[in-house]
């Protein structure tokens, strides 16, 4: 019985492409790896042969040949949070245009796990995007040089060679408080985020600055967290505080709080105004629609890739960015009641 050829069995190799194009296997390899040392006409012939034969390069062999995996990693504190999903979306779409894929690691709000994940992800990829890391500043500064090339998102750093895309959470939270004070609110509850969150610390710093010089103005801090269930569980503490407005750590906490207030029959914003932070896609669809501070997370993901790609190509990355959130006023905030 005649032995079936490799090509007939459907296993097209680089040798088949070389024979079809009338070039050497080394030339096919250079074309497939995107090297510029091949005549454009020959390169086109090789690509046409590859397409005709439905040839797919061996990605492992290709990685060994060019010294790259064509993947980058992103480490986030909690992928269940739509804010981080938007950052991932922006990064993935931008990276794909340059032939890269993105691997995701979720530290589940665990700073110790975050360090391990960042190191392991970087060993398996060409570069790393670290988003809103929960580790302390000293640990972060020590780790970043080890991770390079890397980009830091939603956190500040002075490590040379590490591009930074940060968010001015303090100004964002102040714009929310100013809005509430303009509506007559004087006793405001801050429904706080995770203790390890740099973003929460920055929000607290913004709240620690003197409020507008109006009589009786104060902010009461209520421990909470970062997810729906945390905001839901904080409802009784918020109501017991006597506040007429609640400034929540993020939109998820605000949505959880809104759900609990609805269950209790509490009028929003008549009895209590509620605000979030981030402006995730669901924020405009809550009932009532959520007043929040908008952060362009998809854009941050795209810009993270612009800087990471520059590092991978040996170019100087663009300047660091400090994004100022913009206030988005919706129906969940209103004027304080006269009897409040």
Phi and psi in degrees as GROMACS dihedral restraints (atoms count N, CA, C in turn):
[ dihedral_restraints ]
;  ai    aj    ak    al  type     phi  dphi    fc
    3     4     5     6     1   -68.1    20    10
    4     5     6     7     1   140.8    20    10
    6     7     8     9     1   -81.6    20    10
    7     8     9    10     1   133.1    20    10
    9    10    11    12     1   -68.4    20    10
   10    11    12    13     1   132.9    20    10
   12    13    14    15     1   -70.6    20    10
   13    14    15    16     1   160.2    20    10
   15    16    17    18     1   -59.1    20    10
   16    17    18    19     1   -43.5    20    10
   18    19    20    21     1   -65.7    20    10
   19    20    21    22     1   -41.4    20    10
   21    22    23    24     1   -63.1    20    10
   22    23    24    25     1   -31.9    20    10
   24    25    26    27     1   -75.8    20    10
   25    26    27    28     1    -3.4    20    10
   27    28    29    30     1    94.0    20    10
   28    29    30    31     1     2.6    20    10
   30    31    32    33     1   -97.8    20    10
   31    32    33    34     1    85.4    20    10
   33    34    35    36     1   -78.6    20    10
   34    35    36    37     1   129.8    20    10
   36    37    38    39     1  -113.7    20    10
   37    38    39    40     1   174.9    20    10
   39    40    41    42     1   -62.5    20    10
   40    41    42    43     1   -29.1    20    10
   42    43    44    45     1   -64.7    20    10
   43    44    45    46     1   -38.8    20    10
   45    46    47    48     1   -64.3    20    10
   46    47    48    49     1   -42.9    20    10
   48    49    50    51     1   -63.4    20    10
   49    50    51    52     1   -42.6    20    10
   51    52    53    54     1   -60.5    20    10
   52    53    54    55     1   -43.7    20    10
   54    55    56    57     1   -65.3    20    10
   55    56    57    58     1   -42.2    20    10
   57    58    59    60     1   -63.6    20    10
   58    59    60    61     1   -39.7    20    10
   60    61    62    63     1   -87.6    20    10
   61    62    63    64     1   -12.5    20    10
   63    64    65    66     1    72.0    20    10
   64    65    66    67     1    37.1    20    10
   66    67    68    69     1  -132.5    20    10
   67    68    69    70     1   176.0    20    10
   69    70    71    72     1   -79.6    20    10
   70    71    72    73     1   161.5    20    10
   72    73    74    75     1   -62.7    20    10
   73    74    75    76     1   -34.2    20    10
   75    76    77    78     1   -63.3    20    10
   76    77    78    79     1   -37.4    20    10
   78    79    80    81     1   -66.2    20    10
   79    80    81    82     1   -43.3    20    10
   81    82    83    84     1   -58.8    20    10
   82    83    84    85     1   -43.1    20    10
   84    85    86    87     1   -60.5    20    10
   85    86    87    88     1   -43.4    20    10
   87    88    89    90     1   -64.6    20    10
   88    89    90    91     1   -40.5    20    10
   90    91    92    93     1   -65.2    20    10
   91    92    93    94     1   -46.8    20    10
   93    94    95    96     1   -63.9    20    10
   94    95    96    97     1   -28.1    20    10
   96    97    98    99     1   -90.2    20    10
   97    98    99   100     1     2.6    20    10
   99   100   101   102     1    73.8    20    10
  100   101   102   103     1    21.0    20    10
  102   103   104   105     1   -76.7    20    10
  103   104   105   106     1   144.5    20    10
  105   106   107   108     1   -87.2    20    10
  106   107   108   109     1     3.8    20    10
  108   109   110   111     1   -87.8    20    10
  109   110   111   112     1    14.4    20    10
  111   112   113   114     1  -112.0    20    10
  112   113   114   115     1   137.0    20    10
  114   115   116   117     1   -56.5    20    10
  115   116   117   118     1   133.0    20    10
  117   118   119   120     1   -54.6    20    10
  118   119   120   121     1   -37.9    20    10
  120   121   122   123     1   -66.9    20    10
  121   122   123   124     1   -39.2    20    10
  123   124   125   126     1   -68.1    20    10
  124   125   126   127     1   -40.8    20    10
  126   127   128   129     1   -58.8    20    10
  127   128   129   130     1   -41.6    20    10
  129   130   131   132     1   -65.6    20    10
  130   131   132   133     1   -38.3    20    10
  132   133   134   135     1   -64.4    20    10
  133   134   135   136     1   -41.2    20    10
  135   136   137   138     1   -65.7    20    10
  136   137   138   139     1   -44.8    20    10
  138   139   140   141     1   -64.5    20    10
  139   140   141   142     1   -36.2    20    10
  141   142   143   144     1   -66.0    20    10
  142   143   144   145     1   -40.6    20    10
  144   145   146   147     1   -64.5    20    10
  145   146   147   148     1   -42.1    20    10
  147   148   149   150     1   -62.2    20    10
  148   149   150   151     1   -41.8    20    10
  150   151   152   153     1   -66.4    20    10
  151   152   153   154     1   -41.3    20    10
  153   154   155   156     1   -61.3    20    10
  154   155   156   157     1   -40.5    20    10
  156   157   158   159     1   -89.1    20    10
  157   158   159   160     1    -0.7    20    10
  159   160   161   162     1    57.0    20    10
  160   161   162   163     1    45.8    20    10
  162   163   164   165     1   -82.9    20    10
  163   164   165   166     1   131.7    20    10
  165   166   167   168     1  -116.1    20    10
  166   167   168   169     1   121.9    20    10
  168   169   170   171     1   -62.5    20    10
  169   170   171   172     1   148.7    20    10
  171   172   173   174     1   -72.5    20    10
  172   173   174   175     1   110.2    20    10
  174   175   176   177     1   -65.0    20    10
  175   176   177   178     1   -34.0    20    10
  177   178   179   180     1   -66.1    20    10
  178   179   180   181     1   -46.6    20    10
  180   181   182   183     1   -62.8    20    10
  181   182   183   184     1   -39.5    20    10
  183   184   185   186     1   -62.9    20    10
  184   185   186   187     1   -42.8    20    10
  186   187   188   189     1   -60.5    20    10
  187   188   189   190     1   -40.7    20    10
  189   190   191   192     1   -66.4    20    10
  190   191   192   193     1   -37.4    20    10
  192   193   194   195     1   -68.4    20    10
  193   194   195   196     1   -41.2    20    10
  195   196   197   198     1  -102.2    20    10
  196   197   198   199     1    -3.1    20    10
  198   199   200   201     1    72.2    20    10
  199   200   201   202     1    22.2    20    10
  201   202   203   204     1  -138.0    20    10
  202   203   204   205     1   153.2    20    10
  204   205   206   207     1   -94.7    20    10
  205   206   207   208     1   -12.5    20    10
  207   208   209   210     1    61.9    20    10
  208   209   210   211     1    24.6    20    10
  210   211   212   213     1  -131.1    20    10
  211   212   213   214     1   150.5    20    10
  213   214   215   216     1  -127.9    20    10
  214   215   216   217     1   162.4    20    10
  216   217   218   219     1  -117.7    20    10
  217   218   219   220     1   151.6    20    10
  219   220   221   222     1  -125.7    20    10
  220   221   222   223     1   131.4    20    10
  222   223   224   225     1  -111.9    20    10
  223   224   225   226     1   123.3    20    10
  225   226   227   228     1  -124.3    20    10
  226   227   228   229     1   156.0    20    10
  228   229   230   231     1   -72.2    20    10
  229   230   231   232     1   -30.9    20    10
  231   232   233   234     1  -163.7    20    10
  232   233   234   235     1   105.3    20    10
  234   235   236   237     1   -70.4    20    10
  235   236   237   238     1   -13.6    20    10
  237   238   239   240     1   -70.0    20    10
  238   239   240   241     1   -18.5    20    10
  240   241   242   243     1   -80.6    20    10
  241   242   243   244     1   119.7    20    10
  243   244   245   246     1   -57.9    20    10
  244   245   246   247     1   -24.9    20    10
  246   247   248   249     1   -58.6    20    10
  247   248   249   250     1   -46.0    20    10
  249   250   251   252     1   -72.9    20    10
  250   251   252   253     1   -29.4    20    10
  252   253   254   255     1   -63.5    20    10
  253   254   255   256     1   -37.2    20    10
  255   256   257   258     1   -68.4    20    10
  256   257   258   259     1   -38.5    20    10
  258   259   260   261     1   -61.6    20    10
  259   260   261   262     1   -44.5    20    10
  261   262   263   264     1   -61.4    20    10
  262   263   264   265     1   -41.6    20    10
  264   265   266   267     1   -59.9    20    10
  265   266   267   268     1   -47.5    20    10
  267   268   269   270     1   -63.5    20    10
  268   269   270   271     1   -42.2    20    10
  270   271   272   273     1   -64.9    20    10
  271   272   273   274     1   -46.9    20    10
  273   274   275   276     1   -63.1    20    10
  274   275   276   277     1   -44.6    20    10
  276   277   278   279     1   -64.9    20    10
  277   278   279   280     1   -42.3    20    10
  279   280   281   282     1   -68.5    20    10
  280   281   282   283     1   -41.5    20    10
  282   283   284   285     1   -65.6    20    10
  283   284   285   286     1   -37.0    20    10
  285   286   287   288     1   -61.4    20    10
  286   287   288   289     1   -32.6    20    10
  288   289   290   291     1   -65.5    20    10
  289   290   291   292     1   -22.1    20    10
  291   292   293   294     1  -106.4    20    10
  292   293   294   295     1    18.1    20    10
  294   295   296   297     1    78.9    20    10
  295   296   297   298     1    19.5    20    10
  297   298   299   300     1  -110.1    20    10
  298   299   300   301     1   152.0    20    10
  300   301   302   303     1  -116.6    20    10
  301   302   303   304     1   158.2    20    10
  303   304   305   306     1  -117.4    20    10
  304   305   306   307     1   126.5    20    10
  306   307   308   309     1   -97.6    20    10
  307   308   309   310     1   144.7    20    10
  309   310   311   312     1  -117.1    20    10
  310   311   312   313     1   136.3    20    10
  312   313   314   315     1  -127.2    20    10
  313   314   315   316     1   132.6    20    10
  315   316   317   318     1  -113.9    20    10
  316   317   318   319     1   119.1    20    10
  318   319   320   321     1   -85.9    20    10
  319   320   321   322     1    -3.7    20    10
  321   322   323   324     1    52.9    20    10
  322   323   324   325     1    45.0    20    10
  324   325   326   327     1    58.4    20    10
  325   326   327   328     1    27.1    20    10
  327   328   329   330     1  -111.6    20    10
  328   329   330   331     1   105.9    20    10
  330   331   332   333     1   -59.3    20    10
  331   332   333   334     1   -36.9    20    10
  333   334   335   336     1   -67.0    20    10
  334   335   336   337     1   -42.6    20    10
  336   337   338   339     1   -66.3    20    10
  337   338   339   340     1   -32.3    20    10
  339   340   341   342     1   -60.2    20    10
  340   341   342   343     1   -43.2    20    10
  342   343   344   345     1   -62.6    20    10
  343   344   345   346     1   -45.2    20    10
  345   346   347   348     1   -63.7    20    10
  346   347   348   349     1   -45.5    20    10
  348   349   350   351     1   -62.9    20    10
  349   350   351   352     1   -41.9    20    10
  351   352   353   354     1   -62.1    20    10
  352   353   354   355     1   -44.2    20    10
  354   355   356   357     1   -65.0    20    10
  355   356   357   358     1   -45.7    20    10
  357   358   359   360     1   -66.5    20    10
  358   359   360   361     1   -42.1    20    10
  360   361   362   363     1   -63.7    20    10
  361   362   363   364     1   -41.8    20    10
  363   364   365   366     1   -65.7    20    10
  364   365   366   367     1   -33.8    20    10
  366   367   368   369     1   -66.1    20    10
  367   368   369   370     1   -26.4    20    10
  369   370   371   372     1   -97.2    20    10
  370   371   372   373     1    -6.2    20    10
  372   373   374   375     1  -131.5    20    10
  373   374   375   376     1   173.0    20    10
  375   376   377   378     1   -81.9    20    10
  376   377   378   379     1   -23.4    20    10
  378   379   380   381     1  -164.8    20    10
  379   380   381   382     1   174.4    20    10
  381   382   383   384     1  -142.7    20    10
  382   383   384   385     1   141.8    20    10
  384   385   386   387     1  -114.3    20    10
  385   386   387   388     1   121.8    20    10
  387   388   389   390     1  -107.5    20    10
  388   389   390   391     1   116.6    20    10
  390   391   392   393     1  -108.5    20    10
  391   392   393   394     1   122.7    20    10
  393   394   395   396     1    46.4    20    10
  394   395   396   397     1    51.5    20    10
  396   397   398   399     1   -60.7    20    10
  397   398   399   400     1   143.4    20    10
  399   400   401   402     1   -92.0    20    10
  400   401   402   403     1   -11.6    20    10
  402   403   404   405     1   -63.6    20    10
  403   404   405   406     1   157.1    20    10
  405   406   407   408     1   -71.7    20    10
  406   407   408   409     1   164.8    20    10
  408   409   410   411     1   -60.6    20    10
  409   410   411   412     1   -41.8    20    10
  411   412   413   414     1   -63.7    20    10
  412   413   414   415     1   -43.1    20    10
  414   415   416   417     1   -66.5    20    10
  415   416   417   418     1   -39.7    20    10
  417   418   419   420     1   -64.0    20    10
  418   419   420   421     1   -45.1    20    10
  420   421   422   423     1   -62.6    20    10
  421   422   423   424     1   -35.4    20    10
  423   424   425   426     1   -73.9    20    10
  424   425   426   427     1   -32.6    20    10
  426   427   428   429     1   -81.5    20    10
  427   428   429   430     1   -36.2    20    10
  429   430   431   432     1   -55.5    20    10
  430   431   432   433     1   -44.9    20    10
  432   433   434   435     1   -59.6    20    10
  433   434   435   436     1   -31.0    20    10
  435   436   437   438     1   -69.8    20    10
  436   437   438   439     1   -26.6    20    10
  438   439   440   441     1   -89.6    20    10
  439   440   441   442     1   -14.0    20    10
  441   442   443   444     1   -56.1    20    10
  442   443   444   445     1   143.8    20    10
  444   445   446   447     1   -72.6    20    10
  445   446   447   448     1   134.0    20    10
  447   448   449   450     1  -150.0    20    10
  448   449   450   451     1   157.8    20    10
  450   451   452   453     1  -127.8    20    10
  451   452   453   454     1   139.8    20    10
  453   454   455   456     1  -108.8    20    10
  454   455   456   457     1   127.9    20    10
  456   457   458   459     1  -120.9    20    10
  457   458   459   460     1   139.0    20    10
  459   460   461   462     1    64.1    20    10
  460   461   462   463     1    31.4    20    10
  462   463   464   465     1  -163.1    20    10
  463   464   465   466     1   149.4    20    10
  465   466   467   468     1   -98.9    20    10
  466   467   468   469     1   153.1    20    10
  468   469   470   471     1  -160.4    20    10
  469   470   471   472     1   151.4    20    10
  471   472   473   474     1  -110.8    20    10
  472   473   474   475     1    14.9    20    10
  474   475   476   477     1   -70.2    20    10
  475   476   477   478     1   123.9    20    10
  477   478   479   480     1   -60.6    20    10
  478   479   480   481     1   141.0    20    10
  480   481   482   483     1    81.8    20    10
  481   482   483   484     1     1.8    20    10
  483   484   485   486     1  -110.2    20    10
  484   485   486   487     1   102.7    20    10
  486   487   488   489     1   -61.5    20    10
  487   488   489   490     1   145.8    20    10
  489   490   491   492     1  -126.3    20    10
  490   491   492   493     1   132.2    20    10
  492   493   494   495     1  -121.6    20    10
  493   494   495   496     1    97.9    20    10
  495   496   497   498     1  -107.5    20    10
  496   497   498   499     1   167.8    20    10
  498   499   500   501     1  -123.7    20    10
  499   500   501   502     1   132.3    20    10
  501   502   503   504     1   -82.9    20    10
  502   503   504   505     1    77.8    20    10
  504   505   506   507     1   -62.7    20    10
  505   506   507   508     1   -33.4    20    10
  507   508   509   510     1   -61.8    20    10
  508   509   510   511     1   -46.1    20    10
  510   511   512   513     1   -68.1    20    10
  511   512   513   514     1   -34.2    20    10
  513   514   515   516     1   -63.0    20    10
  514   515   516   517     1   -45.1    20    10
  516   517   518   519     1   -69.4    20    10
  517   518   519   520     1   -33.1    20    10
  519   520   521   522     1   -67.9    20    10
  520   521   522   523     1   -36.8    20    10
  522   523   524   525     1   -64.4    20    10
  523   524   525   526     1   -34.5    20    10
  525   526   527   528     1   -67.7    20    10
  526   527   528   529     1   -47.0    20    10
  528   529   530   531     1   -63.2    20    10
  529   530   531   532     1   -41.9    20    10
  531   532   533   534     1   -59.4    20    10
  532   533   534   535     1   -41.6    20    10
  534   535   536   537     1   -60.6    20    10
  535   536   537   538     1   -44.7    20    10
  537   538   539   540     1   -67.2    20    10
  538   539   540   541     1   -39.3    20    10
  540   541   542   543     1   -66.1    20    10
  541   542   543   544     1   -35.4    20    10
  543   544   545   546     1   -63.5    20    10
  544   545   546   547     1   -25.8    20    10
  546   547   548   549     1   -85.9    20    10
  547   548   549   550     1     1.3    20    10
  549   550   551   552     1    97.9    20    10
  550   551   552   553     1     2.1    20    10
  552   553   554   555     1   -75.5    20    10
  553   554   555   556     1   132.1    20    10
  555   556   557   558     1  -118.0    20    10
  556   557   558   559     1   -32.4    20    10
  558   559   560   561     1  -108.2    20    10
  559   560   561   562     1   108.8    20    10
  561   562   563   564     1  -120.8    20    10
  562   563   564   565     1   132.7    20    10
  564   565   566   567     1   -96.1    20    10
  565   566   567   568     1   130.1    20    10
  567   568   569   570     1   -98.8    20    10
  568   569   570   571     1   114.1    20    10
  570   571   572   573     1   -89.5    20    10
  571   572   573   574     1    98.2    20    10
  573   574   575   576     1   -74.2    20    10
  574   575   576   577     1   161.5    20    10
  576   577   578   579     1   -94.6    20    10
  577   578   579   580     1  -169.4    20    10
  579   580   581   582     1   -60.2    20    10
  580   581   582   583     1   143.3    20    10
  582   583   584   585     1   -60.6    20    10
  583   584   585   586     1   -31.7    20    10
  585   586   587   588     1   -85.3    20    10
  586   587   588   589     1    -2.8    20    10
  588   589   590   591     1   -78.3    20    10
  589   590   591   592     1   123.9    20    10
  591   592   593   594     1   -63.0    20    10
  592   593   594   595     1   -37.5    20    10
  594   595   596   597     1   -61.1    20    10
  595   596   597   598     1   -36.6    20    10
  597   598   599   600     1   -67.3    20    10
  598   599   600   601     1   -41.8    20    10
  600   601   602   603     1   -60.8    20    10
  601   602   603   604     1   -42.3    20    10
  603   604   605   606     1   -65.1    20    10
  604   605   606   607     1   -38.1    20    10
  606   607   608   609     1   -63.9    20    10
  607   608   609   610     1   -42.6    20    10
  609   610   611   612     1   -61.8    20    10
  610   611   612   613     1   -39.5    20    10
  612   613   614   615     1   -60.9    20    10
  613   614   615   616     1   -41.5    20    10
  615   616   617   618     1   -63.0    20    10
  616   617   618   619     1   -38.7    20    10
  618   619   620   621     1   -74.7    20    10
  619   620   621   622     1   -21.6    20    10
  621   622   623   624     1   -76.3    20    10
  622   623   624   625     1   -16.6    20    10
  624   625   626   627     1   -70.3    20    10
  625   626   627   628     1   149.4    20    10
  627   628   629   630     1   -55.8    20    10
  628   629   630   631     1   135.7    20    10
  630   631   632   633     1   -74.2    20    10
  631   632   633   634     1   171.6    20    10
  633   634   635   636     1   -53.8    20    10
  634   635   636   637     1   145.3    20    10
  636   637   638   639     1   -71.5    20    10
  637   638   639   640     1    70.3    20    10
  639   640   641   642     1  -118.1    20    10
  640   641   642   643     1   144.0    20    10
  642   643   644   645     1   -64.0    20    10
  643   644   645   646     1   131.7    20    10
  645   646   647   648     1    79.6    20    10
  646   647   648   649     1     7.9    20    10
  648   649   650   651     1   -71.7    20    10
  649   650   651   652     1   130.3    20    10
  651   652   653   654     1  -156.8    20    10
  652   653   654   655     1   155.7    20    10
  654   655   656   657     1  -118.4    20    10
  655   656   657   658     1   127.3    20    10
  657   658   659   660     1  -104.7    20    10
  658   659   660   661     1   127.7    20    10
  660   661   662   663     1   -92.0    20    10
  661   662   663   664     1   132.1    20    10
  663   664   665   666     1  -121.7    20    10
  664   665   666   667     1   116.7    20    10
  666   667   668   669     1   -59.3    20    10
  667   668   669   670     1   140.3    20    10
  669   670   671   672     1  -149.8    20    10
  670   671   672   673     1  -112.4    20    10
  672   673   674   675     1   175.9    20    10
  673   674   675   676     1  -147.2    20    10
  675   676   677   678     1  -127.6    20    10
  676   677   678   679     1    -1.4    20    10
  678   679   680   681     1  -119.7    20    10
  679   680   681   682     1   172.4    20    10
  681   682   683   684     1   -51.7    20    10
  682   683   684   685     1   -50.6    20    10
  684   685   686   687     1   -63.5    20    10
  685   686   687   688     1   -29.9    20    10
  687   688   689   690     1   -66.8    20    10
  688   689   690   691     1   -45.4    20    10
  690   691   692   693     1   -64.2    20    10
  691   692   693   694     1   -38.5    20    10
  693   694   695   696     1   -62.4    20    10
  694   695   696   697     1   -43.3    20    10
  696   697   698   699     1   -70.1    20    10
  697   698   699   700     1   -21.9    20    10
  699   700   701   702     1   -85.2    20    10
  700   701   702   703     1    -4.5    20    10
  702   703   704   705     1   -57.7    20    10
  703   704   705   706     1   -46.5    20    10
  705   706   707   708     1   -63.6    20    10
  706   707   708   709     1   -39.1    20    10
  708   709   710   711     1   -65.1    20    10
  709   710   711   712     1   -38.4    20    10
  711   712   713   714     1   -63.9    20    10
  712   713   714   715     1   -47.3    20    10
  714   715   716   717     1   -64.0    20    10
  715   716   717   718     1   -39.2    20    10
  717   718   719   720     1   -69.2    20    10
  718   719   720   721     1   -20.5    20    10
  720   721   722   723     1   -71.5    20    10
  721   722   723   724     1   -17.3    20    10
  723   724   725   726     1    79.7    20    10
  724   725   726   727     1     8.6    20    10
  726   727   728   729     1   -70.8    20    10
  727   728   729   730     1   150.9    20    10
  729   730   731   732     1  -101.8    20    10
  730   731   732   733     1    -4.8    20    10
  732   733   734   735     1  -148.5    20    10
  733   734   735   736     1   145.3    20    10
  735   736   737   738     1  -121.3    20    10
  736   737   738   739     1   121.6    20    10
  738   739   740   741     1   -99.6    20    10
  739   740   741   742     1   109.9    20    10
  741   742   743   744     1   -92.2    20    10
  742   743   744   745     1   149.6    20    10
  744   745   746   747     1   -53.4    20    10
  745   746   747   748     1   -42.9    20    10
  747   748   749   750     1  -151.1    20    10
  748   749   750   751     1  -179.8    20    10
  750   751   752   753     1   -66.7    20    10
  751   752   753   754     1   -35.0    20    10
  753   754   755   756     1   -63.2    20    10
  754   755   756   757     1   -44.4    20    10
  756   757   758   759     1   -61.4    20    10
  757   758   759   760     1   -43.2    20    10
  759   760   761   762     1   -62.1    20    10
  760   761   762   763     1   -39.3    20    10
  762   763   764   765     1   -66.5    20    10
  763   764   765   766     1   -40.4    20    10
  765   766   767   768     1   -62.0    20    10
  766   767   768   769     1   -41.5    20    10
  768   769   770   771     1   -64.6    20    10
  769   770   771   772     1   -44.1    20    10
  771   772   773   774     1   -58.6    20    10
  772   773   774   775     1   -40.6    20    10
  774   775   776   777     1   -61.8    20    10
  775   776   777   778     1   -45.0    20    10
  777   778   779   780     1   -66.4    20    10
  778   779   780   781     1   -39.2    20    10
  780   781   782   783     1   -65.0    20    10
  781   782   783   784     1   -38.1    20    10
  783   784   785   786     1   -62.6    20    10
  784   785   786   787     1   -41.9    20    10
  786   787   788   789     1   -63.0    20    10
  787   788   789   790     1   -32.5    20    10
  789   790   791   792     1   -86.0    20    10
  790   791   792   793     1    -3.0    20    10
  792   793   794   795     1    74.2    20    10
  793   794   795   796     1    23.8    20    10
  795   796   797   798     1   -85.7    20    10
  796   797   798   799     1   127.8    20    10
  798   799   800   801     1   -75.7    20    10
  799   800   801   802     1   125.8    20    10
  801   802   803   804     1  -119.8    20    10
  802   803   804   805     1   120.1    20    10
  804   805   806   807     1   -99.1    20    10
  805   806   807   808     1     9.4    20    10
  807   808   809   810     1   -55.2    20    10
  808   809   810   811     1   -51.6    20    10
  810   811   812   813     1   -89.5    20    10
  811   812   813   814     1   -37.6    20    10
  813   814   815   816     1  -146.7    20    10
  814   815   816   817     1   123.7    20    10
  816   817   818   819     1   -82.9    20    10
  817   818   819   820     1   144.9    20    10
  819   820   821   822     1  -131.6    20    10
  820   821   822   823     1   134.4    20    10
  822   823   824   825     1  -127.9    20    10
  823   824   825   826     1   155.4    20    10
  825   826   827   828     1  -114.6    20    10
  826   827   828   829     1  -156.8    20    10
  828   829   830   831     1  -160.9    20    10
  829   830   831   832     1   133.3    20    10
  831   832   833   834     1   118.0    20    10
  832   833   834   835     1   -37.3    20    10
  834   835   836   837     1    61.4    20    10
  835   836   837   838     1    56.3    20    10
  837   838   839   840     1   -68.0    20    10
  838   839   840   841     1   162.0    20    10
  840   841   842   843     1   -55.3    20    10
  841   842   843   844     1   -27.7    20    10
  843   844   845   846     1   -78.9    20    10
  844   845   846   847     1   -14.6    20    10
  846   847   848   849     1   -59.9    20    10
  847   848   849   850     1   -36.3    20    10
  849   850   851   852     1   -77.3    20    10
  850   851   852   853     1   -10.3    20    10
  852   853   854   855     1  -105.7    20    10
  853   854   855   856     1     4.5    20    10
  855   856   857   858     1   -71.8    20    10
  856   857   858   859     1   171.0    20    10
  858   859   860   861     1  -126.5    20    10
  859   860   861   862     1   107.0    20    10
  861   862   863   864     1   -74.5    20    10
  862   863   864   865     1   163.4    20    10
  864   865   866   867     1   -58.7    20    10
  865   866   867   868     1   142.1    20    10
  867   868   869   870     1   -89.4    20    10
  868   869   870   871     1   125.9    20    10
  870   871   872   873     1   -72.9    20    10
  871   872   873   874     1   134.7    20    10
  873   874   875   876     1  -157.3    20    10
  874   875   876   877     1   176.1    20    10
  876   877   878   879     1  -107.7    20    10
  877   878   879   880     1   122.9    20    10
  879   880   881   882     1   -88.4    20    10
  880   881   882   883     1   127.9    20    10
  882   883   884   885     1  -118.9    20    10
  883   884   885   886     1   124.6    20    10
  885   886   887   888     1   -78.4    20    10
  886   887   888   889     1    74.7    20    10
  888   889   890   891     1   -65.1    20    10
  889   890   891   892     1   -37.8    20    10
  891   892   893   894     1   -61.8    20    10
  892   893   894   895     1   -43.0    20    10
  894   895   896   897     1   -63.1    20    10
  895   896   897   898     1   -39.1    20    10
  897   898   899   900     1   -62.3    20    10
  898   899   900   901     1   -39.6    20    10
  900   901   902   903     1   -63.0    20    10
  901   902   903   904     1   -42.4    20    10
  903   904   905   906     1   -62.9    20    10
  904   905   906   907     1   -44.8    20    10
  906   907   908   909     1   -69.5    20    10
  907   908   909   910     1   -28.6    20    10
  909   910   911   912     1   -62.0    20    10
  910   911   912   913     1   -41.2    20    10
  912   913   914   915     1   -67.8    20    10
  913   914   915   916     1   -39.9    20    10
  915   916   917   918     1   -53.8    20    10
  916   917   918   919     1   -42.9    20    10
  918   919   920   921     1   -76.8    20    10
  919   920   921   922     1   -36.4    20    10
  921   922   923   924     1   -67.7    20    10
  922   923   924   925     1   -40.7    20    10
  924   925   926   927     1   -63.0    20    10
  925   926   927   928     1   -38.9    20    10
  927   928   929   930     1   -61.9    20    10
  928   929   930   931     1   -42.7    20    10
  930   931   932   933     1   -63.5    20    10
  931   932   933   934     1   -43.0    20    10
  933   934   935   936     1   -64.6    20    10
  934   935   936   937     1   -29.9    20    10
  936   937   938   939     1   -90.9    20    10
  937   938   939   940     1     2.9    20    10
  939   940   941   942     1    76.2    20    10
  940   941   942   943     1    20.7    20    10
  942   943   944   945     1  -103.5    20    10
  943   944   945   946     1   162.8    20    10
  945   946   947   948     1   -75.1    20    10
  946   947   948   949     1   123.6    20    10
  948   949   950   951     1   -71.6    20    10
  949   950   951   952     1   160.3    20    10
  951   952   953   954     1   -64.9    20    10
  952   953   954   955     1   167.3    20    10
  954   955   956   957     1   -62.9    20    10
  955   956   957   958     1   158.0    20    10
  957   958   959   960     1   -66.1    20    10
  958   959   960   961     1   159.4    20    10
  960   961   962   963     1  -129.7    20    10
  961   962   963   964     1   138.6    20    10
  963   964   965   966     1  -123.4    20    10
  964   965   966   967     1   102.5    20    10
  966   967   968   969     1   -80.6    20    10
  967   968   969   970     1   132.8    20    10
  969   970   971   972     1   -99.4    20    10
  970   971   972   973     1   117.1    20    10
  972   973   974   975     1   -61.7    20    10
  973   974   975   976     1   150.4    20    10
  975   976   977   978     1  -109.7    20    10
  976   977   978   979     1   136.8    20    10
  978   979   980   981     1   -71.1    20    10
  979   980   981   982     1   130.2    20    10
  981   982   983   984     1  -118.8    20    10
  982   983   984   985     1   109.9    20    10
  984   985   986   987     1   -91.7    20    10
  985   986   987   988     1   124.7    20    10
  987   988   989   990     1  -129.5    20    10
  988   989   990   991     1  -160.8    20    10
  990   991   992   993     1   -80.9    20    10
  991   992   993   994     1    -6.8    20    10
  993   994   995   996     1   -80.0    20    10
  994   995   996   997     1    -3.1    20    10
  996   997   998   999     1  -122.9    20    10
  997   998   999  1000     1   143.2    20    10
  999  1000  1001  1002     1  -154.5    20    10
 1000  1001  1002  1003     1   177.3    20    10
 1002  1003  1004  1005     1   -65.8    20    10
 1003  1004  1005  1006     1   146.6    20    10
 1005  1006  1007  1008     1   -68.3    20    10
 1006  1007  1008  1009     1   143.5    20    10
 1008  1009  1010  1011     1   -69.6    20    10
 1009  1010  1011  1012     1   148.2    20    10
 1011  1012  1013  1014     1   -61.9    20    10
 1012  1013  1014  1015     1   -28.6    20    10
 1014  1015  1016  1017     1   -93.5    20    10
 1015  1016  1017  1018     1     5.9    20    10
